[in-house]
Each structure stands twice: as structure tokens, then as C-alpha cells.
Amino acid sequence: MVDWLKKIFFVLLAAFLLYYLFTQPEQSADAVKTFFSGIGRLFRALAS
């Protein structure tokens, strides 16, 4: 039962992300840029 719910959740999440990507590509690019800059800051903080 739990595996079935996880699969449905991830399919819905993927559908939402694709919809967002195609309807608002500039905002999607900004979100990805922000995400990866945050990851970069995290690793820099861990390294120092």
C-alpha cells in the first residue's frame, strides 16, 4: 500500500514539475539556479 502511494506521489510531482517547466520557463530556471547555489553554499560551509 505504501509503495503504491509513493509511486502516485512521485508521478504527480513529476507532472507538476513538467507543467511548471513548460508554462513558466524563466521562473523554473531561477528556481534551479537558486537551488544549486544553495547546494554550493552548503558544501562551501562544510568545507570551511
Number of C-alpha atoms within 10 A of each C-alpha: 5 7 8 8 10 11 11 12 12 11 12 12 12 12 12 11 13 14 12 13 14 10 11 11 13 10 12 16 12 10 12 11 12 12 11 11 12 12 12 12 11 11 11 10 9 8 7 5
